[in-house]
Amino acid sequence: MFTIELTLKYTALPLSIQKKTSEDAEAAYRSAVEAMRTGSPVLLELTCDQQPGKKVTAMVSELAAVQIFEKSSTATASGRPPGFFSMTAE
């Protein structure tokens, strides 16, 4: 299972969806990156394969980052990849 996470500006919690195949995950990742690059479409809608009724829609202007990773046995007990996220106040 592959996870695509969208990080929104000024929001610590990411939005995420899961895709079953590498090709589907790469396509969702590329569409998010292209939307961030061009600003079009205004809204980005992604669907989840693991939870068929789950849909995520975000305004492209509010996207700060997108990442893709494969859920594997090296992930922590929470199912998240190793690493950390930090924000500082300016």
Biopython code that builds the backbone (N, CA, C, O; Angstrom):
import numpy as np
from Bio.PDB.StructureBuilder import StructureBuilder

atoms = [
    (1, "MET", "N", (0.855, -1.170, 0.000)),
    (1, "MET", "CA", (0.000, 0.000, 0.000)),
    (1, "MET", "C", (0.902, 1.234, 0.000)),
    (1, "MET", "O", (1.883, 1.301, 0.741)),
    (2, "PHE", "N", (0.561, 2.189, -0.826)),
    (2, "PHE", "CA", (1.325, 3.429, -0.943)),
    (2, "PHE", "C", (0.485, 4.569, -0.373)),
    (2, "PHE", "O", (-0.725, 4.623, -0.595)),
    (3, "THR", "N", (1.121, 5.473, 0.357)),
    (3, "THR", "CA", (0.441, 6.604, 0.961)),
    (3, "THR", "C", (0.926, 7.887, 0.316)),
    (3, "THR", "O", (2.124, 8.078, 0.111)),
    (4, "ILE", "N", (-0.016, 8.766, -0.003)),
    (4, "ILE", "CA", (0.293, 10.098, -0.508)),
    (4, "ILE", "C", (-0.195, 11.074, 0.554)),
    (4, "ILE", "O", (-1.375, 11.076, 0.903)),
    (5, "GLU", "N", (0.709, 11.901, 1.068)),
    (5, "GLU", "CA", (0.370, 12.878, 2.092)),
    (5, "GLU", "C", (0.459, 14.274, 1.520)),
    (5, "GLU", "O", (1.415, 14.614, 0.823)),
    (6, "LEU", "N", (-0.544, 15.080, 1.819)),
    (6, "LEU", "CA", (-0.564, 16.482, 1.445)),
    (6, "LEU", "C", (-0.414, 17.308, 2.712)),
    (6, "LEU", "O", (-1.171, 17.124, 3.665)),
    (7, "THR", "N", (0.549, 18.208, 2.732)),
    (7, "THR", "CA", (0.734, 19.105, 3.860)),
    (7, "THR", "C", (0.197, 20.464, 3.459)),
    (7, "THR", "O", (0.576, 21.019, 2.428)),
    (8, "LEU", "N", (-0.700, 20.997, 4.296)),
    (8, "LEU", "CA", (-1.286, 22.300, 4.031)),
    (8, "LEU", "C", (-0.540, 23.381, 4.797)),
    (8, "LEU", "O", (0.009, 23.130, 5.870)),
    (9, "LYS", "N", (-0.524, 24.579, 4.241)),
    (9, "LYS", "CA", (0.116, 25.715, 4.905)),
    (9, "LYS", "C", (-0.571, 25.963, 6.246)),
    (9, "LYS", "O", (-1.796, 25.896, 6.348)),
    (10, "TYR", "N", (0.227, 26.249, 7.267)),
    (10, "TYR", "CA", (-0.254, 26.598, 8.611)),
    (10, "TYR", "C", (-1.043, 25.482, 9.284)),
    (10, "TYR", "O", (-1.811, 25.743, 10.210)),
    (11, "THR", "N", (-0.865, 24.243, 8.832)),
    (11, "THR", "CA", (-1.562, 23.096, 9.412)),
    (11, "THR", "C", (-0.544, 21.998, 9.698)),
    (11, "THR", "O", (0.189, 21.572, 8.805)),
    (12, "ALA", "N", (-0.503, 21.546, 10.941)),
    (12, "ALA", "CA", (0.490, 20.542, 11.331)),
    (12, "ALA", "C", (0.105, 19.129, 10.885)),
    (12, "ALA", "O", (0.980, 18.296, 10.651)),
    (13, "LEU", "N", (-1.178, 18.857, 10.769)),
    (13, "LEU", "CA", (-1.616, 17.509, 10.408)),
    (13, "LEU", "C", (-1.791, 17.387, 8.898)),
    (13, "LEU", "O", (-2.476, 18.206, 8.286)),
    (14, "PRO", "N", (-1.176, 16.368, 8.293)),
    (14, "PRO", "CA", (-1.312, 16.193, 6.841)),
    (14, "PRO", "C", (-2.620, 15.487, 6.477)),
    (14, "PRO", "O", (-3.226, 14.807, 7.305)),
    (15, "LEU", "N", (-3.035, 15.661, 5.238)),
    (15, "LEU", "CA", (-4.135, 14.884, 4.659)),
    (15, "LEU", "C", (-3.492, 13.720, 3.931)),
    (15, "LEU", "O", (-2.447, 13.893, 3.303)),
    (16, "SER", "N", (-4.088, 12.543, 3.998)),
    (16, "SER", "CA", (-3.458, 11.396, 3.334)),
    (16, "SER", "C", (-4.496, 10.488, 2.691)),
    (16, "SER", "O", (-5.640, 10.389, 3.135)),
    (17, "ILE", "N", (-4.048, 9.831, 1.629)),
    (17, "ILE", "CA", (-4.826, 8.794, 0.962)),
    (17, "ILE", "C", (-3.899, 7.620, 0.700)),
    (17, "ILE", "O", (-2.676, 7.761, 0.738)),
    (18, "GLN", "N", (-4.490, 6.455, 0.433)),
    (18, "GLN", "CA", (-3.704, 5.260, 0.136)),
    (18, "GLN", "C", (-4.080, 4.760, -1.255)),
    (18, "GLN", "O", (-5.239, 4.816, -1.665)),
    (19, "LYS", "N", (-3.071, 4.272, -1.965)),
    (19, "LYS", "CA", (-3.257, 3.654, -3.278)),
    (19, "LYS", "C", (-2.651, 2.261, -3.242)),
    (19, "LYS", "O", (-1.632, 2.041, -2.586)),
    (20, "LYS", "N", (-3.269, 1.320, -3.941)),
    (20, "LYS", "CA", (-2.817, -0.068, -3.920)),
    (20, "LYS", "C", (-1.591, -0.309, -4.784)),
    (20, "LYS", "O", (-0.723, -1.100, -4.415)),
    (21, "THR", "N", (-1.506, 0.359, -5.928)),
    (21, "THR", "CA", (-0.400, 0.095, -6.847)),
    (21, "THR", "C", (0.547, 1.290, -6.936)),
    (21, "THR", "O", (0.173, 2.436, -6.687)),
    (22, "SER", "N", (1.769, 0.978, -7.296)),
    (22, "SER", "CA", (2.779, 2.014, -7.472)),
    (22, "SER", "C", (2.377, 2.998, -8.568)),
    (22, "SER", "O", (2.601, 4.202, -8.437)),
    (23, "GLU", "N", (1.788, 2.492, -9.637)),
    (23, "GLU", "CA", (1.388, 3.351, -10.760)),
    (23, "GLU", "C", (0.307, 4.341, -10.348)),
    (23, "GLU", "O", (0.375, 5.517, -10.703)),
    (24, "ASP", "N", (-0.691, 3.872, -9.599)),
    (24, "ASP", "CA", (-1.759, 4.760, -9.135)),
    (24, "ASP", "C", (-1.227, 5.807, -8.165)),
    (24, "ASP", "O", (-1.633, 6.968, -8.212)),
    (25, "ALA", "N", (-0.314, 5.391, -7.284)),
    (25, "ALA", "CA", (0.283, 6.316, -6.321)),
    (25, "ALA", "C", (1.111, 7.379, -7.033)),
    (25, "ALA", "O", (1.034, 8.561, -6.698)),
    (26, "GLU", "N", (1.902, 6.958, -8.013)),
    (26, "GLU", "CA", (2.713, 7.915, -8.781)),
    (26, "GLU", "C", (1.827, 8.893, -9.541)),
    (26, "GLU", "O", (2.151, 10.077, -9.631)),
    (27, "ALA", "N", (0.710, 8.411, -10.092)),
    (27, "ALA", "CA", (-0.204, 9.291, -10.826)),
    (27, "ALA", "C", (-0.820, 10.338, -9.898)),
    (27, "ALA", "O", (-0.923, 11.508, -10.269)),
    (28, "ALA", "N", (-1.225, 9.933, -8.705)),
    (28, "ALA", "CA", (-1.792, 10.880, -7.738)),
    (28, "ALA", "C", (-0.736, 11.886, -7.290)),
    (28, "ALA", "O", (-1.017, 13.078, -7.163)),
    (29, "TYR", "N", (0.481, 11.399, -7.053)),
    (29, "TYR", "CA", (1.584, 12.276, -6.656)),
    (29, "TYR", "C", (1.886, 13.295, -7.761)),
    (29, "TYR", "O", (2.025, 14.489, -7.495)),
    (30, "ARG", "N", (1.984, 12.810, -8.995)),
    (30, "ARG", "CA", (2.269, 13.722, -10.119)),
    (30, "ARG", "C", (1.174, 14.756, -10.305)),
    (30, "ARG", "O", (1.468, 15.913, -10.606)),
    (31, "SER", "N", (-0.086, 14.366, -10.133)),
    (31, "SER", "CA", (-1.171, 15.334, -10.290)),
    (31, "SER", "C", (-1.108, 16.406, -9.206)),
    (31, "SER", "O", (-1.402, 17.571, -9.474)),
    (32, "ALA", "N", (-0.726, 16.026, -7.979)),
    (32, "ALA", "CA", (-0.588, 17.014, -6.903)),
    (32, "ALA", "C", (0.582, 17.952, -7.170)),
    (32, "ALA", "O", (0.460, 19.163, -6.985)),
    (33, "VAL", "N", (1.709, 17.407, -7.600)),
    (33, "VAL", "CA", (2.881, 18.234, -7.886)),
    (33, "VAL", "C", (2.596, 19.188, -9.053)),
    (33, "VAL", "O", (2.954, 20.364, -8.999)),
    (34, "GLU", "N", (1.960, 18.680, -10.089)),
    (34, "GLU", "CA", (1.636, 19.522, -11.244)),
    (34, "GLU", "C", (0.654, 20.628, -10.865)),
    (34, "GLU", "O", (0.781, 21.757, -11.338)),
    (35, "ALA", "N", (-0.314, 20.314, -10.024)),
    (35, "ALA", "CA", (-1.260, 21.326, -9.556)),
    (35, "ALA", "C", (-0.534, 22.405, -8.748)),
    (35, "ALA", "O", (-0.832, 23.591, -8.889)),
    (36, "MET", "N", (0.421, 21.993, -7.898)),
    (36, "MET", "CA", (1.194, 22.972, -7.129)),
    (36, "MET", "C", (2.040, 23.844, -8.054)),
    (36, "MET", "O", (2.179, 25.046, -7.827)),
    (37, "ARG", "N", (2.602, 23.236, -9.092)),
    (37, "ARG", "CA", (3.479, 23.952, -10.017)),
    (37, "ARG", "C", (2.708, 24.990, -10.831)),
    (37, "ARG", "O", (3.177, 26.113, -11.011)),
    (38, "THR", "N", (1.530, 24.617, -11.322)),
    (38, "THR", "CA", (0.787, 25.489, -12.229)),
    (38, "THR", "C", (-0.325, 26.295, -11.559)),
    (38, "THR", "O", (-0.752, 27.321, -12.090)),
    (39, "GLY", "N", (-0.795, 25.839, -10.400)),
    (39, "GLY", "CA", (-1.923, 26.499, -9.752)),
    (39, "GLY", "C", (-3.259, 26.106, -10.370)),
    (39, "GLY", "O", (-4.293, 26.691, -10.047)),
    (40, "SER", "N", (-3.236, 25.124, -11.250)),
    (40, "SER", "CA", (-4.454, 24.683, -11.918)),
    (40, "SER", "C", (-4.537, 23.167, -11.816)),
    (40, "SER", "O", (-3.540, 22.499, -12.090)),
    (41, "PRO", "N", (-5.629, 22.613, -11.449)),
    (41, "PRO", "CA", (-6.916, 23.210, -11.118)),
    (41, "PRO", "C", (-6.868, 23.904, -9.761)),
    (41, "PRO", "O", (-5.906, 23.743, -9.011)),
    (42, "VAL", "N", (-7.894, 24.667, -9.452)),
    (42, "VAL", "CA", (-7.948, 25.393, -8.180)),
    (42, "VAL", "C", (-8.130, 24.415, -7.026)),
    (42, "VAL", "O", (-7.532, 24.590, -5.964)),
    (43, "LEU", "N", (-8.950, 23.386, -7.228)),
    (43, "LEU", "CA", (-9.180, 22.354, -6.221)),
    (43, "LEU", "C", (-8.576, 21.037, -6.694)),
    (43, "LEU", "O", (-8.705, 20.671, -7.862)),
    (44, "LEU", "N", (-7.919, 20.331, -5.787)),
    (44, "LEU", "CA", (-7.346, 19.028, -6.083)),
    (44, "LEU", "C", (-8.142, 17.990, -5.300)),
    (44, "LEU", "O", (-8.206, 18.054, -4.072)),
    (45, "GLU", "N", (-8.746, 17.039, -6.001)),
    (45, "GLU", "CA", (-9.508, 15.978, -5.352)),
    (45, "GLU", "C", (-8.818, 14.641, -5.578)),
    (45, "GLU", "O", (-8.506, 14.279, -6.712)),
    (46, "LEU", "N", (-8.584, 13.914, -4.498)),
    (46, "LEU", "CA", (-7.961, 12.599, -4.558)),
    (46, "LEU", "C", (-8.853, 11.598, -3.839)),
    (46, "LEU", "O", (-9.519, 11.947, -2.864)),
    (47, "THR", "N", (-8.871, 10.367, -4.310)),
    (47, "THR", "CA", (-9.664, 9.313, -3.684)),
    (47, "THR", "C", (-8.741, 8.251, -3.105)),
    (47, "THR", "O", (-7.600, 8.094, -3.539)),
    (48, "CYS", "N", (-9.253, 7.530, -2.122)),
    (48, "CYS", "CA", (-8.473, 6.528, -1.400)),
    (48, "CYS", "C", (-8.894, 5.128, -1.829)),
    (48, "CYS", "O", (-10.087, 4.852, -1.957)),
    (49, "ASP", "N", (-7.924, 4.240, -2.051)),
    (49, "ASP", "CA", (-8.216, 2.848, -2.395)),
    (49, "ASP", "C", (-8.516, 2.001, -1.163)),
    (49, "ASP", "O", (-9.307, 1.061, -1.237)),
    (50, "GLN", "N", (-7.895, 2.324, -0.035)),
    (50, "GLN", "CA", (-8.081, 1.521, 1.170)),
    (50, "GLN", "C", (-9.479, 1.741, 1.755)),
    (50, "GLN", "O", (-10.121, 0.788, 2.199)),
    (51, "GLN", "N", (-9.948, 2.978, 1.759)),
    (51, "GLN", "CA", (-11.289, 3.307, 2.233)),
    (51, "GLN", "C", (-12.051, 3.883, 1.043)),
    (51, "GLN", "O", (-11.956, 5.083, 0.783)),
    (52, "PRO", "N", (-12.802, 3.062, 0.316)),
    (52, "PRO", "CA", (-13.412, 3.484, -0.949)),
    (52, "PRO", "C", (-14.255, 4.754, -0.870)),
    (52, "PRO", "O", (-14.326, 5.482, -1.860)),
    (53, "GLY", "N", (-14.883, 5.048, 0.237)),
    (53, "GLY", "CA", (-15.703, 6.255, 0.350)),
    (53, "GLY", "C", (-14.919, 7.502, 0.700)),
    (53, "GLY", "O", (-15.483, 8.596, 0.723)),
    (54, "LYS", "N", (-13.625, 7.363, 0.976)),
    (54, "LYS", "CA", (-12.812, 8.501, 1.421)),
    (54, "LYS", "C", (-12.331, 9.316, 0.223)),
    (54, "LYS", "O", (-11.732, 8.787, -0.713)),
    (55, "LYS", "N", (-12.609, 10.615, 0.280)),
    (55, "LYS", "CA", (-12.122, 11.561, -0.723)),
    (55, "LYS", "C", (-11.506, 12.739, 0.006)),
    (55, "LYS", "O", (-11.986, 13.142, 1.066)),
    (56, "VAL", "N", (-10.448, 13.287, -0.558)),
    (56, "VAL", "CA", (-9.782, 14.457, 0.011)),
    (56, "VAL", "C", (-9.768, 15.536, -1.065)),
    (56, "VAL", "O", (-9.350, 15.288, -2.196)),
    (57, "THR", "N", (-10.221, 16.721, -0.714)),
    (57, "THR", "CA", (-10.178, 17.856, -1.625)),
    (57, "THR", "C", (-9.480, 19.003, -0.909)),
    (57, "THR", "O", (-9.799, 19.319, 0.237)),
    (58, "ALA", "N", (-8.530, 19.621, -1.589)),
    (58, "ALA", "CA", (-7.780, 20.738, -1.006)),
    (58, "ALA", "C", (-7.616, 21.831, -2.042)),
    (58, "ALA", "O", (-7.529, 21.562, -3.240)),
    (59, "MET", "N", (-7.575, 23.061, -1.572)),
    (59, "MET", "CA", (-7.283, 24.177, -2.464)),
    (59, "MET", "C", (-5.796, 24.121, -2.792)),
    (59, "MET", "O", (-4.963, 24.049, -1.888)),
    (60, "VAL", "N", (-5.465, 24.153, -4.051)),
    (60, "VAL", "CA", (-4.078, 24.034, -4.488)),
    (60, "VAL", "C", (-3.228, 25.167, -3.915)),
    (60, "VAL", "O", (-2.056, 24.957, -3.602)),
    (61, "SER", "N", (-3.792, 26.342, -3.776)),
    (61, "SER", "CA", (-3.032, 27.479, -3.239)),
    (61, "SER", "C", (-2.621, 27.268, -1.783)),
    (61, "SER", "O", (-1.725, 27.959, -1.296)),
    (62, "GLU", "N", (-3.257, 26.326, -1.076)),
    (62, "GLU", "CA", (-2.934, 26.052, 0.323)),
    (62, "GLU", "C", (-1.985, 24.876, 0.510)),
    (62, "GLU", "O", (-1.605, 24.571, 1.640)),
    (63, "LEU", "N", (-1.591, 24.205, -0.578)),
    (63, "LEU", "CA", (-0.668, 23.071, -0.474)),
    (63, "LEU", "C", (0.754, 23.576, -0.243)),
    (63, "LEU", "O", (1.230, 24.467, -0.946)),
    (64, "ALA", "N", (1.416, 23.002, 0.739)),
    (64, "ALA", "CA", (2.805, 23.353, 1.030)),
    (64, "ALA", "C", (3.758, 22.254, 0.576)),
    (64, "ALA", "O", (4.879, 22.542, 0.156)),
    (65, "ALA", "N", (3.321, 20.986, 0.659)),
    (65, "ALA", "CA", (4.193, 19.867, 0.299)),
    (65, "ALA", "C", (3.357, 18.637, 0.014)),
    (65, "ALA", "O", (2.217, 18.510, 0.463)),
    (66, "VAL", "N", (3.957, 17.732, -0.747)),
    (66, "VAL", "CA", (3.334, 16.436, -1.011)),
    (66, "VAL", "C", (4.435, 15.387, -0.935)),
    (66, "VAL", "O", (5.551, 15.610, -1.405)),
    (67, "GLN", "N", (4.113, 14.241, -0.339)),
    (67, "GLN", "CA", (5.099, 13.161, -0.285)),
    (67, "GLN", "C", (4.405, 11.838, -0.538)),
    (67, "GLN", "O", (3.207, 11.680, -0.306)),
    (68, "ILE", "N", (5.191, 10.899, -1.017)),
    (68, "ILE", "CA", (4.693, 9.555, -1.298)),
    (68, "ILE", "C", (5.641, 8.569, -0.609)),
    (68, "ILE", "O", (6.859, 8.746, -0.627)),
    (69, "PHE", "N", (5.061, 7.532, -0.005)),
    (69, "PHE", "CA", (5.891, 6.488, 0.594)),
    (69, "PHE", "C", (5.111, 5.186, 0.618)),
    (69, "PHE", "O", (3.881, 5.173, 0.581)),
    (70, "GLU", "N", (5.853, 4.098, 0.681)),
    (70, "GLU", "CA", (5.253, 2.773, 0.739)),
    (70, "GLU", "C", (5.187, 2.334, 2.185)),
    (70, "GLU", "O", (6.172, 2.418, 2.919)),
    (71, "LYS", "N", (4.022, 1.865, 2.588)),
    (71, "LYS", "CA", (3.872, 1.346, 3.942)),
    (71, "LYS", "C", (4.572, -0.007, 3.988)),
    (71, "LYS", "O", (4.221, -0.919, 3.239)),
    (72, "SER", "N", (5.565, -0.134, 4.870)),
    (72, "SER", "CA", (6.329, -1.372, 4.952)),
    (72, "SER", "C", (6.507, -1.771, 6.405)),
    (72, "SER", "O", (6.036, -1.082, 7.311)),
    (73, "SER", "N", (7.179, -2.869, 6.620)),
    (73, "SER", "CA", (7.395, -3.358, 7.980)),
    (73, "SER", "C", (8.373, -2.483, 8.751)),
    (73, "SER", "O", (8.494, -2.631, 9.967)),
    (74, "THR", "N", (9.083, -1.566, 8.069)),
    (74, "THR", "CA", (10.020, -0.686, 8.767)),
    (74, "THR", "C", (9.334, 0.537, 9.355)),
    (74, "THR", "O", (9.965, 1.326, 10.059)),
    (75, "ALA", "N", (8.034, 0.700, 9.067)),
    (75, "ALA", "CA", (7.297, 1.829, 9.629)),
    (75, "ALA", "C", (7.121, 1.626, 11.128)),
    (75, "ALA", "O", (7.205, 0.503, 11.626)),
    (76, "THR", "N", (6.881, 2.698, 11.828)),
    (76, "THR", "CA", (6.678, 2.627, 13.269)),
    (76, "THR", "C", (5.343, 1.970, 13.570)),
    (76, "THR", "O", (4.571, 1.684, 12.655)),
    (77, "ALA", "N", (5.067, 1.731, 14.829)),
    (77, "ALA", "CA", (3.826, 1.070, 15.232)),
    (77, "ALA", "C", (2.599, 1.861, 14.805)),
    (77, "ALA", "O", (1.531, 1.280, 14.613)),
    (78, "SER", "N", (2.730, 3.168, 14.655)),
    (78, "SER", "CA", (1.588, 3.990, 14.248)),
    (78, "SER", "C", (1.313, 3.897, 12.758)),
    (78, "SER", "O", (0.303, 4.415, 12.282)),
    (79, "GLY", "N", (2.208, 3.234, 12.004)),
    (79, "GLY", "CA", (2.021, 3.127, 10.567)),
    (79, "GLY", "C", (2.626, 4.279, 9.797)),
    (79, "GLY", "O", (2.490, 4.348, 8.576)),
    (80, "ARG", "N", (3.292, 5.185, 10.493)),
    (80, "ARG", "CA", (3.897, 6.346, 9.856)),
    (80, "ARG", "C", (5.368, 6.055, 9.594)),
    (80, "ARG", "O", (5.983, 5.274, 10.320)),
    (81, "PRO", "N", (5.935, 6.668, 8.571)),
    (81, "PRO", "CA", (7.344, 6.439, 8.278)),
    (81, "PRO", "C", (8.229, 7.078, 9.334)),
    (81, "PRO", "O", (7.803, 8.025, 9.995)),
    (82, "PRO", "N", (9.448, 6.586, 9.511)),
    (82, "PRO", "CA", (10.359, 7.208, 10.461)),
    (82, "PRO", "C", (10.665, 8.636, 10.019)),
    (82, "PRO", "O", (10.742, 8.923, 8.824)),
    (83, "GLY", "N", (10.837, 9.516, 10.979)),
    (83, "GLY", "CA", (11.154, 10.907, 10.661)),
    (83, "GLY", "C", (10.416, 11.828, 11.613)),
    (83, "GLY", "O", (9.798, 11.375, 12.576)),
    (84, "PHE", "N", (10.484, 13.128, 11.337)),
    (84, "PHE", "CA", (9.820, 14.095, 12.197)),
    (84, "PHE", "C", (9.420, 15.312, 11.377)),
    (84, "PHE", "O", (9.891, 15.519, 10.259)),
    (85, "PHE", "N", (8.543, 16.105, 11.964)),
    (85, "PHE", "CA", (8.062, 17.326, 11.344)),
    (85, "PHE", "C", (8.201, 18.423, 12.369)),
    (85, "PHE", "O", (7.831, 18.223, 13.526)),
    (86, "SER", "N", (8.711, 19.556, 11.997)),
    (86, "SER", "CA", (8.928, 20.637, 12.935)),
    (86, "SER", "C", (8.469, 21.946, 12.330)),
    (86, "SER", "O", (8.669, 22.196, 11.141)),
    (87, "MET", "N", (7.854, 22.780, 13.151)),
    (87, "MET", "CA", (7.478, 24.119, 12.723)),
    (87, "MET", "C", (8.017, 25.096, 13.747)),
    (87, "MET", "O", (8.036, 24.804, 14.942)),
    (88, "THR", "N", (8.455, 26.252, 13.284)),
    (88, "THR", "CA", (8.928, 27.279, 14.198)),
    (88, "THR", "C", (8.134, 28.542, 13.981)),
    (88, "THR", "O", (7.711, 28.841, 12.864)),
    (89, "ALA", "N", (7.935, 29.271, 15.035)),
    (89, "ALA", "CA", (7.242, 30.554, 14.939)),
    (89, "ALA", "C", (8.244, 31.625, 14.553)),
    (89, "ALA", "O", (9.373, 31.652, 15.045)),
    (90, "GLU", "N", (7.815, 32.500, 13.671)),
    (90, "GLU", "CA", (8.707, 33.584, 13.227)),
    (90, "GLU", "C", (8.281, 34.883, 13.839)),
    (90, "GLU", "O", (8.903, 35.916, 13.590)),
]
sb = StructureBuilder()
sb.init_structure("model")
sb.init_model(0)
sb.init_chain("A")
sb.init_seg("    ")
for serial, (resi, resn, name, xyz) in enumerate(atoms, 1):
    if name == "N":
        sb.init_residue(resn, " ", resi, " ")
    sb.init_atom(name, np.array(xyz, "f"), 0.0, 1.0, " ", f" {name:<3s}", serial, name[0])
structure = sb.get_structure()
